[in-house]
Amino acid sequence: MPAPTEAPAPAATAKITRVIMANTVPLNESNRIWVGPWSNLVQNDPYGETLIENQEITSEPIPALAKSWEVDAGFNTWTFELQEGVPWHFGYGEFTAADVAHTFELLVREDSNSNFKAIWLTATTEIHNDYSISFHFDKPQLTGGRLFSRLQGDLVIQSKAQWDEAGGDDSAYDDRVTGTGSYQYGGRDLGSSVWYEKIDYDHWAGENPDFQELEWQWAAEQFTRLSALLAGEVQGADLSREVQVDAKARGMKVVSSNNENNQSYGFFGGTYLSTVDSNLEPWPDGQSPNYTGPEPWHNPLVREAFNVGVDRQAIIEEVYFGNASSVYVPVYAPFTEGWSDRWVDEFDTKYGYDPERAVQLLAEAGYGPGEISIDMISTVIPGNPEIPQLIQVLSTMWEAIGVDTNIVELEFGTWLDTVRDHDIHETFTILRNTPIRTTQEGLRVFWVSPPDGFLFGWEDDVVNEKYDCLERSLDIEEREQCARDAGDYMYDDFLTLPLFQTTFDMTIDPEFISGWVYPGVGSAHPTHVHNIKACPVGTERCD
């Protein structure tokens, strides 16, 4: 097991007390970890901690609130030995196994919208003593190193004592939620911001932030975030690559995650083609209850036409200014199960830009110019500010091959509900996988049917079957083959529109910030906020 990182250097003397970061608006402004999906946890990260941390450079799992862990031979039971003497903020006593079990119970509530609720529902907890707890899963859980960390999981530990003090009322954490991090919750201005204060005692793990206060400021429009940065109202902002150019011309600089953590790809809506659910149980009527009839892109020739009608290299250069790489098969990367170099070797031949071939493919499928129309959903997913621009460019390219497009703008929360409710018929929408999940978890989140699925981009029996294999098998060769089969199927049948892979970037003001090291494990924001380094008093700029 990797050793913890070394304690950071003493805090620098910052020029300002509060460092402010302009971010996109979260789905829910709330301290309740169970009310929203994973990206909502931007609000919990500064004060809350997980059992396992992620190393700031590599993102490898390292001890955090759990000082060590063991896994049984079948990967059904994960046992954690916990840190002792970790204080809760605001005098709520010490962290114990009861807090871990309590947090688990929050995430499996009936009204929970946790990304990983389907996995938590397959588990039970067993407290051995105040500093030891086990999670027992119904099925093998090979991805615990991610599930229990911020790299993938949502188990940000909450205080049972604070919950009990409020009589178990849902509002227990609303006014001032406690945590164990090096920042503590300060307050919230609904519709505007949330802020945090540096604790006035030594953090249990030695974290020592340079700034006394940290604020997330919400702004839906990136040009509003840019204006605030240039006016000196904030010291950092989440901006698209296009807007970063303007910011850098005005003296700002960009800090990026140490890993490409963000994959984007598009799904053609209404492809609910399964006859069985994710447990391979037949649907009552022999087909998915969400299937409403054939759509043009149920034909692989149409999906291929959409793909070869896109000039990906031009988009990388014009939208991302060269700061992106290609996604070959969604949720796969060279380090994940099932990866095939064939996908890279053949990509230009199979997916390369060829608008004439796109027109021919549509004709072979029986469609002439203007006979296919599609609504293209434009929304800003936190951490993916380029999506509206991508939608505009893709619309232009598809119009050029004879497809009628209509851009529909949706607020993020409405968009998420639409996708989760299987209500994206006759549409195209862009999803993202960040950070890059394991193959098994990526399939669960985006590709499989209920009850295990979360964001239902594509559903059919082939993917459900391969996911079931990964969920149940511990045989390395069998798992590799099942993962490869799923990836080959996605690739060869053009199930999606694979797009781009990027780092997570923040544009910062070097007058106040000298740097920020984070691995790329946050879905909608950078993590490791204790690593925001001040440009110290007496220094004009830290370039």
C-alpha positions as CSV (number, residue, x, y, z in Angstrom):
1,M,0.0,0.0,0.0
2,P,1.4,3.4,-0.9
3,A,2.7,5.6,2.0
4,P,1.0,8.9,2.7
5,T,2.6,12.0,1.0
6,E,5.0,14.0,3.0
7,A,3.7,16.9,5.1
8,P,3.6,20.2,3.1
9,A,5.9,23.1,3.7
10,P,4.9,25.9,6.1
11,A,2.2,28.2,4.8
12,A,3.3,31.3,2.8
13,T,2.2,34.8,3.8
14,A,-0.6,35.5,1.4
15,K,-1.5,39.0,0.1
16,I,-5.2,38.3,0.7
17,T,-7.1,36.6,3.4
18,R,-9.7,34.9,1.1
19,V,-8.9,33.3,-2.2
20,I,-12.0,33.1,-4.5
21,M,-12.6,30.7,-7.4
22,A,-15.4,31.2,-9.9
23,N,-17.1,28.0,-10.8
24,T,-20.1,26.8,-12.7
25,V,-23.3,26.5,-10.7
26,P,-23.7,23.2,-9.0
27,L,-26.9,21.1,-9.6
28,N,-28.0,21.6,-5.9
29,E,-26.6,24.2,-3.5
30,S,-26.7,22.1,-0.4
31,N,-24.6,20.5,2.3
32,R,-26.6,17.3,2.0
33,I,-24.3,14.8,0.3
34,W,-27.2,12.5,-0.7
35,V,-29.3,15.0,-2.8
36,G,-27.1,15.3,-5.9
37,P,-24.8,13.4,-8.2
38,W,-21.0,13.2,-7.8
39,S,-20.3,16.6,-9.3
40,N,-22.3,18.2,-6.5
41,L,-19.5,17.3,-4.0
42,V,-17.5,20.3,-5.1
43,Q,-19.3,21.9,-2.0
44,N,-18.1,19.1,0.4
45,D,-14.5,18.7,-0.8
46,P,-12.9,21.6,1.1
47,Y,-14.1,20.5,4.5
48,G,-14.9,16.8,4.0
49,E,-12.6,13.8,3.7
50,T,-12.9,10.2,2.4
51,L,-11.5,7.0,3.7
52,I,-8.9,6.9,0.9
53,E,-7.1,9.9,-0.6
54,N,-5.6,10.3,-4.0
55,Q,-1.9,11.1,-4.4
56,E,-1.6,14.7,-5.8
57,I,0.5,13.7,-8.8
58,T,-0.5,10.2,-9.8
59,S,-4.0,10.0,-8.2
60,E,-3.0,6.6,-6.8
61,P,-5.0,5.6,-3.7
62,I,-3.2,6.5,-0.4
63,P,-4.4,6.4,3.2
64,A,-6.7,9.1,4.5
65,L,-9.3,8.7,7.2
66,A,-8.5,5.0,6.8
67,K,-4.9,4.4,7.7
68,S,-5.0,0.9,6.1
69,W,-7.4,-1.6,4.5
70,E,-7.6,-5.2,3.6
71,V,-9.7,-7.1,1.1
72,D,-10.9,-10.7,1.3
73,A,-10.0,-13.2,-1.4
74,G,-13.4,-12.9,-3.1
75,F,-13.3,-9.1,-3.1
76,N,-16.7,-9.1,-1.3
77,T,-15.4,-7.6,2.0
78,W,-13.4,-4.5,2.4
79,T,-12.1,-3.8,6.0
80,F,-10.8,-0.4,7.0
81,E,-8.6,0.4,10.0
82,L,-9.3,4.1,10.8
83,Q,-7.2,7.0,12.0
84,E,-7.5,7.7,15.7
85,G,-7.8,11.1,17.3
86,V,-9.2,12.9,14.2
87,P,-11.3,15.8,15.5
88,W,-14.6,17.0,14.0
89,H,-14.8,20.7,13.4
90,F,-16.9,22.8,15.9
91,G,-16.4,20.4,18.8
92,Y,-18.4,17.4,17.6
93,G,-15.9,14.9,19.1
94,E,-13.7,12.5,17.3
95,F,-14.2,10.6,14.0
96,T,-15.1,6.9,14.5
97,A,-16.5,4.0,12.5
98,A,-20.0,5.1,13.5
99,D,-19.5,8.1,11.3
100,V,-18.6,5.9,8.3
101,A,-21.7,3.7,8.8
102,H,-23.9,6.8,9.2
103,T,-22.6,8.2,5.9
104,F,-23.3,5.0,4.2
105,E,-26.9,5.1,5.4
106,L,-27.3,8.6,4.0
107,L,-26.3,7.4,0.6
108,V,-28.7,4.5,0.5
109,R,-31.7,6.5,1.5
110,E,-34.8,6.1,-0.7
111,D,-34.4,9.7,-1.8
112,S,-30.7,9.5,-2.4
113,N,-29.4,10.6,-5.8
114,S,-25.9,9.3,-5.2
115,N,-24.0,8.3,-8.3
116,F,-23.1,5.0,-6.6
117,K,-26.3,4.3,-4.8
118,A,-26.8,1.1,-6.9
119,I,-23.4,-0.2,-5.6
120,W,-24.0,0.9,-2.0
121,L,-27.3,-0.9,-2.0
122,T,-25.5,-4.2,-2.5
123,A,-23.5,-3.7,0.7
124,T,-23.9,-3.8,4.4
125,T,-21.6,-2.4,7.1
126,E,-20.1,-4.1,10.1
127,I,-18.5,-2.1,12.9
128,H,-15.9,-4.1,14.8
129,N,-14.8,-1.3,17.1
130,D,-14.5,2.5,17.1
131,Y,-11.7,2.3,14.6
132,S,-12.5,-0.7,12.4
133,I,-15.3,-1.2,10.0
134,S,-16.1,-3.7,7.1
135,F,-18.2,-3.3,4.0
136,H,-19.7,-6.6,2.8
137,F,-20.8,-6.6,-0.8
138,D,-23.2,-9.1,-2.5
139,K,-20.9,-9.2,-5.5
140,P,-17.2,-8.9,-5.9
141,Q,-16.1,-5.2,-5.6
142,L,-12.7,-5.0,-7.4
143,T,-12.8,-1.2,-7.6
144,G,-12.8,-0.3,-3.9
145,G,-9.6,1.6,-4.2
146,R,-11.6,4.1,-6.3
147,L,-15.1,3.6,-4.7
148,F,-13.8,4.6,-1.2
149,S,-11.7,7.5,-2.5
150,R,-12.5,10.8,-4.1
151,L,-11.3,9.4,-7.5
152,Q,-14.6,7.7,-7.9
153,G,-16.6,7.6,-4.8
154,D,-19.1,9.8,-2.9
155,L,-18.5,8.5,0.6
156,V,-17.5,11.9,2.0
157,I,-17.7,11.1,5.7
158,Q,-20.3,13.0,7.7
159,S,-20.7,13.4,11.5
160,K,-23.2,11.1,13.3
161,A,-22.9,13.2,16.4
162,Q,-24.1,16.3,14.5
163,W,-26.9,14.3,12.9
164,D,-28.0,12.9,16.3
165,E,-27.9,16.4,17.9
166,A,-30.5,17.5,15.4
167,G,-32.7,14.5,16.2
168,G,-31.9,12.9,12.8
169,D,-33.6,15.7,10.9
170,D,-32.7,16.2,7.3
171,S,-31.7,19.8,8.1
172,A,-28.9,18.7,10.5
173,Y,-26.1,19.9,8.2
174,D,-27.8,22.8,6.6
175,D,-26.6,25.7,8.7
176,R,-23.0,24.7,9.5
177,V,-21.9,21.3,8.5
178,T,-18.9,19.8,10.3
179,G,-16.0,17.9,8.7
180,T,-12.4,16.8,9.3
181,G,-10.5,18.7,6.6
182,S,-8.0,21.5,6.9
183,Y,-10.7,24.0,5.9
184,Q,-14.0,24.1,7.8
185,Y,-17.4,25.2,6.5
186,G,-17.9,29.0,6.8
187,G,-21.2,29.9,5.3
188,R,-23.3,30.1,2.1
189,D,-25.0,32.8,0.1
190,L,-27.6,30.9,-1.9
191,G,-27.3,31.7,-5.6
192,S,-24.0,33.3,-5.1
193,S,-21.3,31.4,-3.2
194,V,-20.1,29.1,-0.4
195,W,-17.0,29.7,1.7
196,Y,-14.7,27.9,4.1
197,E,-12.2,28.9,6.8
198,K,-8.8,27.4,7.7
199,I,-9.0,25.5,11.0
200,D,-7.2,27.2,13.9
201,Y,-5.4,24.0,15.0
202,D,-3.0,21.6,13.4
203,H,-4.7,19.4,10.8
204,W,-4.5,15.7,11.8
205,A,-2.6,14.9,8.5
206,G,-0.4,18.0,8.5
207,E,-2.2,20.0,5.7
208,N,-1.5,23.7,6.1
209,P,-3.2,25.9,3.5
210,D,-1.6,29.2,2.5
211,F,-5.0,31.1,2.5
212,Q,-7.1,31.7,5.6
213,E,-10.3,31.4,3.6
214,L,-11.5,29.8,0.4
215,E,-14.6,30.7,-1.5
216,W,-16.4,29.0,-4.4
217,Q,-18.3,31.7,-6.3
218,W,-21.1,30.5,-8.7
219,A,-21.5,31.9,-12.2
220,A,-23.3,30.1,-14.9
221,E,-21.8,32.1,-17.8
222,Q,-18.1,31.7,-18.4
223,F,-17.8,35.3,-19.7
224,T,-19.1,36.4,-16.3
225,R,-16.4,34.3,-14.7
226,L,-13.8,35.8,-17.1
227,S,-14.9,39.3,-16.3
228,A,-14.7,38.7,-12.6
229,L,-11.2,37.3,-13.0
230,L,-10.0,40.2,-15.1
231,A,-11.6,42.7,-12.7
232,G,-9.8,41.2,-9.7
233,E,-13.0,40.1,-8.1
234,V,-11.8,36.5,-8.1
235,Q,-8.4,34.9,-8.2
236,G,-9.3,31.8,-10.3
237,A,-12.0,30.7,-12.8
238,D,-13.1,27.6,-14.7
239,L,-12.9,28.8,-18.3
240,S,-13.0,27.0,-21.7
241,R,-9.8,26.8,-23.8
242,E,-11.1,29.5,-26.1
243,V,-11.6,32.0,-23.3
244,Q,-8.3,31.0,-21.7
245,V,-6.6,32.7,-24.6
246,D,-8.1,36.1,-23.7
247,A,-7.3,35.6,-20.0
248,K,-3.6,34.7,-20.7
249,A,-3.3,37.7,-22.9
250,R,-4.3,39.8,-19.9
251,G,-1.6,38.3,-17.7
252,M,-3.4,35.2,-16.3
253,K,-2.0,31.7,-16.3
254,V,-3.5,28.2,-16.5
255,V,-2.9,25.4,-14.1
256,S,-4.0,21.9,-15.2
257,S,-4.6,18.6,-13.6
258,N,-1.7,16.2,-13.7
259,N,-3.7,13.7,-15.6
260,E,-6.2,13.8,-18.5
261,N,-9.2,13.2,-16.4
262,N,-12.1,14.1,-18.7
263,Q,-13.5,12.2,-21.6
264,S,-16.4,13.5,-23.7
265,Y,-18.6,11.6,-26.1
266,G,-22.0,11.9,-27.6
267,F,-25.0,9.5,-27.4
268,F,-27.8,9.3,-30.0
269,G,-30.9,9.3,-27.9
270,G,-33.6,6.7,-27.6
271,T,-31.3,3.8,-28.0
272,Y,-33.0,1.7,-25.3
273,L,-32.8,-1.5,-27.2
274,S,-32.4,-4.1,-24.4
275,T,-34.8,-7.0,-23.8
276,V,-33.3,-7.7,-20.3
277,D,-32.3,-5.5,-17.4
278,S,-28.8,-5.1,-16.0
279,N,-29.3,-8.3,-14.0
280,L,-30.2,-10.1,-17.2
281,E,-33.8,-10.5,-16.1
282,P,-36.2,-10.2,-19.1
283,W,-38.3,-7.1,-19.3
284,P,-42.0,-7.9,-18.8
285,D,-43.0,-7.0,-22.4
286,G,-39.9,-8.4,-24.0
287,Q,-38.3,-5.0,-24.5
288,S,-37.2,-2.0,-22.5
289,P,-40.1,-0.1,-21.1
290,N,-38.3,3.0,-22.3
291,Y,-38.3,1.9,-26.0
292,T,-40.8,4.0,-28.0
293,G,-40.0,2.8,-31.6
294,P,-37.3,2.9,-34.2
295,E,-35.2,6.0,-34.7
296,P,-32.8,6.6,-37.6
297,W,-29.6,6.0,-35.6
298,H,-30.7,2.6,-34.5
299,N,-29.2,1.7,-37.9
300,P,-25.4,1.4,-37.6
301,L,-24.9,3.0,-41.1
302,V,-26.5,6.2,-39.8
303,R,-24.3,6.2,-36.7
304,E,-21.2,5.6,-38.9
305,A,-22.3,8.5,-41.1
306,F,-22.6,10.8,-38.1
307,N,-19.1,9.8,-37.1
308,V,-17.3,10.2,-40.4
309,G,-19.1,13.5,-40.9
310,V,-17.1,15.0,-38.0
311,D,-13.7,16.6,-38.5
312,R,-12.2,15.8,-35.0
313,Q,-8.8,17.3,-35.7
314,A,-10.3,20.6,-36.7
315,I,-12.3,20.6,-33.5
316,I,-9.1,19.9,-31.4
317,E,-7.3,22.8,-33.1
318,E,-10.2,25.3,-33.2
319,V,-12.2,24.5,-30.0
320,Y,-9.5,23.2,-27.7
321,F,-6.5,25.0,-29.2
322,G,-4.6,21.8,-29.4
323,N,-5.1,20.9,-25.8
324,A,-7.0,17.7,-26.1
325,S,-6.6,14.2,-27.4
326,S,-8.9,11.7,-29.1
327,V,-11.3,9.3,-27.3
328,Y,-11.4,6.0,-29.2
329,V,-13.9,4.1,-27.2
330,P,-15.8,5.8,-24.4
331,V,-14.8,4.8,-20.8
332,Y,-11.7,3.0,-22.1
333,A,-8.1,4.1,-21.8
334,P,-4.7,2.2,-22.2
335,F,-4.7,1.4,-18.5
336,T,-8.3,0.0,-18.2
337,E,-9.5,-3.6,-18.7
338,G,-10.2,-4.5,-22.2
339,W,-8.2,-1.8,-24.0
340,S,-7.2,-2.6,-27.6
341,D,-4.4,-0.9,-29.6
342,R,-6.4,-1.8,-32.6
343,W,-8.9,1.0,-31.9
344,V,-6.0,3.5,-32.2
345,D,-4.5,1.9,-35.3
346,E,-7.7,1.7,-37.2
347,F,-9.3,4.9,-36.0
348,D,-8.4,7.2,-38.9
349,T,-9.7,4.5,-41.4
350,K,-12.9,3.8,-39.6
351,Y,-13.7,7.2,-38.0
352,G,-11.7,9.7,-40.1
353,Y,-13.4,12.7,-41.6
354,D,-15.1,11.9,-44.9
355,P,-18.2,14.0,-45.6
356,E,-18.8,12.4,-49.0
357,R,-18.8,8.9,-47.5
358,A,-21.2,10.2,-44.8
359,V,-23.7,11.2,-47.5
360,Q,-23.3,7.8,-49.2
361,L,-23.9,6.0,-45.9
362,L,-27.0,7.9,-45.2
363,A,-28.2,7.1,-48.8
364,E,-27.5,3.4,-48.2
365,A,-29.6,3.6,-45.0
366,G,-32.4,5.1,-47.1
367,Y,-32.1,8.7,-46.1
368,G,-31.7,11.7,-48.4
369,P,-30.9,15.3,-47.6
370,G,-33.2,16.7,-44.9
371,E,-34.8,13.4,-44.1
372,I,-33.2,13.0,-40.8
373,S,-33.6,15.6,-38.1
374,I,-32.2,15.6,-34.6
375,D,-32.4,17.9,-31.6
376,M,-28.9,18.7,-30.2
377,I,-28.9,19.3,-26.5
378,S,-26.6,22.1,-25.4
379,T,-25.8,22.4,-21.7
380,V,-22.9,23.3,-19.5
381,I,-21.8,20.3,-17.5
382,P,-19.5,21.5,-14.7
383,G,-15.9,20.9,-15.8
384,N,-16.8,20.8,-19.5
385,P,-17.2,24.4,-20.6
386,E,-16.6,23.6,-24.2
387,I,-19.8,21.6,-24.7
388,P,-22.0,24.4,-26.1
389,Q,-19.3,25.3,-28.6
390,L,-19.0,21.6,-29.5
391,I,-22.7,21.4,-30.1
392,Q,-22.6,24.4,-32.4
393,V,-19.7,23.0,-34.4
394,L,-21.2,19.5,-34.7
395,S,-24.5,21.0,-35.8
396,T,-22.7,22.8,-38.7
397,M,-20.8,19.7,-39.7
398,W,-23.9,17.5,-39.7
399,E,-26.0,20.1,-41.6
400,A,-23.2,19.8,-44.3
401,I,-24.0,16.1,-44.8
402,G,-27.8,16.7,-45.1
403,V,-29.0,16.3,-41.5
404,D,-31.4,18.8,-40.1
405,T,-30.3,19.9,-36.6
406,N,-32.0,22.0,-34.0
407,I,-30.0,23.2,-30.9
408,V,-32.0,23.0,-27.7
409,E,-30.5,24.7,-24.7
410,L,-31.1,23.1,-21.3
411,E,-30.1,24.1,-17.8
412,F,-27.8,21.5,-16.3
413,G,-30.3,20.1,-13.7
414,T,-33.0,19.8,-16.3
415,W,-30.6,18.1,-18.7
416,L,-29.6,15.6,-16.0
417,D,-33.2,14.8,-15.2
418,T,-33.9,14.3,-18.9
419,V,-31.1,11.8,-19.3
420,R,-31.8,9.9,-16.2
421,D,-35.5,9.7,-17.0
422,H,-34.8,8.1,-20.4
423,D,-36.3,11.1,-22.1
424,I,-33.7,11.8,-24.8
425,H,-35.6,10.3,-27.7
426,E,-34.8,11.9,-31.1
427,T,-31.9,13.9,-29.6
428,F,-28.1,14.0,-29.4
429,T,-26.4,14.7,-26.1
430,I,-22.8,14.9,-24.9
431,L,-21.9,13.0,-21.7
432,R,-18.6,12.9,-19.9
433,N,-16.6,10.4,-18.0
434,T,-14.4,12.0,-15.4
435,P,-12.2,10.9,-14.0
436,I,-11.6,8.0,-16.2
437,R,-13.4,5.2,-14.4
438,T,-12.6,1.5,-14.5
439,T,-14.3,-0.3,-17.4
440,Q,-16.8,-2.0,-15.2
441,E,-17.8,1.2,-13.5
442,G,-17.9,3.2,-16.8
443,L,-20.2,0.6,-18.3
444,R,-22.5,0.8,-15.2
445,V,-22.8,4.6,-15.2
446,F,-23.4,5.2,-18.9
447,W,-24.3,2.0,-20.7
448,V,-26.4,-0.5,-18.8
449,S,-30.1,-0.8,-18.0
450,P,-31.7,-0.3,-14.7
451,P,-31.5,-1.1,-11.9
452,D,-27.7,-0.8,-12.0
453,G,-27.4,2.0,-14.6
454,F,-27.2,5.7,-13.7
455,L,-27.0,7.8,-16.9
456,F,-28.7,5.9,-19.6
457,G,-26.9,6.7,-22.9
458,W,-27.2,3.4,-24.6
459,E,-28.8,0.1,-23.5
460,D,-28.8,-3.3,-25.2
461,D,-28.4,-6.9,-24.3
462,V,-24.8,-7.2,-25.5
463,V,-23.5,-4.5,-23.1
464,N,-25.7,-5.7,-20.3
465,E,-24.2,-9.2,-20.7
466,K,-20.6,-8.0,-20.7
467,Y,-21.2,-5.8,-17.7
468,D,-22.8,-8.8,-15.8
469,C,-19.6,-10.7,-16.6
470,L,-17.4,-8.0,-15.1
471,E,-19.6,-7.6,-12.1
472,R,-19.4,-11.3,-11.2
473,S,-16.1,-12.6,-12.5
474,L,-12.8,-12.6,-10.6
475,D,-10.9,-14.5,-13.4
476,I,-8.4,-12.0,-14.9
477,E,-8.6,-13.5,-18.4
478,E,-12.3,-13.8,-18.5
479,R,-12.7,-10.2,-17.3
480,E,-10.3,-9.0,-19.9
481,Q,-12.2,-10.8,-22.7
482,C,-15.6,-9.5,-21.5
483,A,-14.3,-5.9,-21.3
484,R,-12.6,-6.3,-24.8
485,D,-15.8,-7.7,-26.3
486,A,-17.8,-4.7,-25.0
487,G,-15.2,-2.2,-26.3
488,D,-15.0,-3.9,-29.7
489,Y,-18.8,-3.9,-30.0
490,M,-18.9,-0.2,-29.2
491,Y,-16.1,0.6,-31.6
492,D,-17.1,-1.5,-34.6
493,D,-20.8,-0.7,-34.5
494,F,-20.3,3.1,-34.0
495,L,-22.5,3.1,-30.9
496,T,-21.5,6.6,-29.9
497,L,-19.7,9.6,-31.2
498,P,-16.3,9.4,-29.4
499,L,-14.9,12.9,-28.9
500,F,-12.1,14.2,-26.7
501,Q,-10.0,13.8,-23.6
502,T,-8.7,16.7,-21.6
503,T,-7.2,17.8,-18.4
504,F,-9.2,19.9,-15.9
505,D,-7.9,23.5,-16.1
506,M,-8.3,26.5,-13.8
507,T,-7.2,29.9,-15.0
508,I,-5.6,31.8,-12.1
509,D,-4.2,35.3,-11.3
510,P,-0.4,34.9,-10.7
511,E,-0.5,38.1,-8.6
512,F,-2.1,36.2,-5.9
513,I,-1.6,32.5,-6.6
514,S,1.8,30.8,-7.4
515,G,0.5,27.3,-8.3
516,W,-1.9,24.5,-7.5
517,V,-1.1,20.8,-7.7
518,Y,-4.0,18.4,-8.2
519,P,-4.2,15.1,-9.9
520,G,-7.5,15.3,-11.8
521,V,-9.9,13.3,-9.7
522,G,-12.6,15.9,-9.4
523,S,-15.4,15.8,-11.9
524,A,-16.4,19.4,-11.9
525,H,-13.6,21.2,-10.2
526,P,-10.0,20.8,-9.0
527,T,-9.4,19.0,-5.7
528,H,-6.6,19.3,-3.1
529,V,-7.6,22.9,-2.3
530,H,-5.0,22.9,0.5
531,N,-2.4,22.9,-2.3
532,I,-3.5,26.4,-3.6
533,K,-0.2,28.2,-3.1
534,A,0.0,31.9,-2.4
535,C,2.1,34.4,-4.3
536,P,3.6,35.8,-1.1
537,V,3.7,39.3,0.2
538,G,6.7,41.1,-1.3
539,T,6.4,39.4,-4.7
540,E,4.7,41.2,-7.5
541,R,3.8,38.2,-9.6
542,C,4.5,34.4,-9.5
543,D,4.8,33.4,-13.1
